[in-house]
Amino acid sequence: MSPRPGAVAIGLALAAAVAAPGVAAADRAKIIDPAPAAPSSEPASKKDAEWAARLAPRKPLRQVDPDALVGKAPAEVISFYNQWTHEWIGVDVTDRGVDPELADRFLRCHFTNEPTDMDRRLLSTVLDAARHFKVDRVNVVSGFRAPKYNLMLRKKGHAVARDSQHTKGHAVDFWLPGVGTQALYRWAMSHQLGGVGLYPDSGFVHVDVGRKRTWTGE
């Protein structure tokens, strides 16, 4: 596309003026870079207005009052993992609170899927153990065991008691990540509610709220 005649004429005139003899350097600069024209009184186009808004200095961010950020510390939560059902629950140890129905459901018999009323002292004991050893996770091996499932295990030769505390919702088998079974057993014996069983080969400890006794299993 050829340039317009007017543009060519203006370009040639500027070139001749700059090259003309006797033109001072300051005058040449004025010809090449003339003073900016006065702003036009005509309203800017919509597109120009959008660009002006984008390039305008942004407003400073609102200052945040540091006191407004002060609040309660996050709750200390210990996670419980059920090895049979692969379910998790988080327990706020600040108030040691957990919904009873949720706890009963979490510790239900995995074979029959049947819950029962678990003794509340068990959860408190397990939480105390986790806090003592400074861990944030408890692995539950067994909670409630339905009587018919317990009988089935006995018939298959498993070492489970005929009148197991598990069948009453009075026992929990558990272990803590990074904590030796012997160390956990010693702690449980020092805080004994009832029975405490050590299962070194399986790697867990049994606690219940029955009569005080102790034993070692597999």
N, C-alpha and C positions, 0 to 999 in steps of 0.2 A: 504494500500500500504506500503510495507516494505521499510525502509531506505536503501540507497545505502551503500555497504560495506565500501567505502572510507570515507563517512561521519561518520559512526560508529567508524572507527579507529581513525579519528581525534578527535572526541569527547572524546574517552577513553584516548587518549594521553594527552589532555588538563586537564582532571580530575586528571590523575595520577600526572602530573607535579605540579598542584596546591596543591595536598594533600601530596606531598612528603615532608619528614622531612627536616628541614634546609633551606627551601625556605622562604626568608624574605617576609614581608607583601608587601613591595614596588614591589618586583619581582612578587608576586602573582597578584598584580593589573595590571602589565604590561602584564601578560599572559591572564588575563580575558578581559582587555580593551587595546589591543595593540595600538600603535601609528597609526594614519591614514596613509594609503598608499598614495604614491605620485599620483597625478592625472594622469589618463591615457591619452595618446596622441591620442587614438582612437576617432574618431568622435562620438558624442552622437547620440542615435537613435532619430527618429522623435518624438516619444512619450516623451522622456526625454527633448527634446528641447521645446515642448509645455508646459510641467510642469515648466521648468525653466523660461519661459516667463510669466507664471501666477504668479510665486512667486517673480519675480523681482520687486524691488521698483517702485511704480507708479510715473509718472512725476507730479510735483506740479501743482495745478490748476493755470490757467492763471489769473493774477491779473487784476481786472476790474478798469478802471479809474473812480473814483466817479463822475467826471464832465460829463462823458458819460451818466450817469443815470439822469442827470438833464434835465427836459423838462417842457412842459406846464402842468398846473394842469388839472385834469379831468373836462370835461364840466359839468355844473350843468344841470341836466335833470329832467324835470317834466313829469310824465306819465299821459296821458289822457285815461280814460276808458269810453266806450260807453255802457251804461246799456242795451240798446236794441239789439245792434249787437254783444256785447261782444268782441269788438275789442279794441286794444291798439295802441297808438302812443306815441313816446317820443319826447319832444320838448326841444331843447337846448336853455336855457334862456339867455345864454351869448350874442348871437346875435339876440335873439328873433325870430329866423328864423324857419319857417316850410314851406314846399312846399305847395303852395296854392291849387294845385289839390289834394294833400293828405289830407289837412284840409277839403276841400269841400267834398271829398269822405267820410271822417270819420264822418262828421256832416250831412250826407245825411238823407233823410226821410227814416225811417226804414220800413214804410208801403209800399211805392212804390219803394224803393231802388233807388230813384232819387236824384242826388246831385244838388246843385245850387251854385252860387257865394256868399259865406258867407262874411259879412263885416269883414275886417281884424282887426278892432278895438276891436271886441269881444274877440278874442283870447288873445290880449295884456292885456285886462282888467282881464280876468280869470287868466292869468299868474301872474299878479301883486297881485291878491288876494292870490294865492298859496304861493308866495314868502313872502308876508306880514305875513301870518300865519305859515310860515316855514313848509309847507307840500310838499311832492314830488308826490302827486297824486291828480287828479281832476276827479270826477265822473260826467259825462255828462248825464243829464236826457233827454234833448231834444235840437236838433239843428234846422235844416231845417224841415219844415212840409209842405208837398205838399198841395196845396189848396183843392184838392178833399178829402184828408185825414182829413184836418181841418174841411171841411163841414160835413163829416161823423161823426166826433166827436161831432159837434154841434147838429146834428140830434139825436144822442144818449144821449143828455142831459149833455155832458161834458162842464165844464165852460171854454170854449176857445172863444177868441174874433173872431168876424166875419172877421175882417181885421187884423188878427194877424201878428205881426212882424216876427213870425216864418215862415210864408208863403213867406216872402221876403228875407229870409236869414239874417235877422237883429236881431236875438235874440238867446240866449242860456240859458237854465236852468241847474244849476249845484249845487253841494255841495262838501264840503271838509271833508275828514275823520278827526274826532276828533275836528271839529270846529262847534260850535253851530250855528243853523240857524239864530238866532237873531243877533249874533256877525257878521256873514257874511253879513247879511242884512244891519247892521249899516255901515260896511266897504263899501259896494256897494253904499250906499247913499252918503257917503263922497267922492266917486269917480264917481259920476253919469254922465253917458254919455247921457242917455235918460230915458227910463222907468226902474223902479226897482220894482219887485214884491216879496212879502214874502209869502211863503207857509209853515207855521209851521207844519201842520199835515203831509204833504208829505215830509217835511224836505229838501227843496231846495229853491234856490233864482233864480229869473228871472232877466236877464239884457238884455237891447236892446239899439239900437241907434236911436230910434224914438224920439218923443217929450218928454220932462221931465215930469214925473208923477210917482206916486207910488200907490200901492194897496196891499191888503192882501187877499189871497185866501186860499184854503184848502191845 
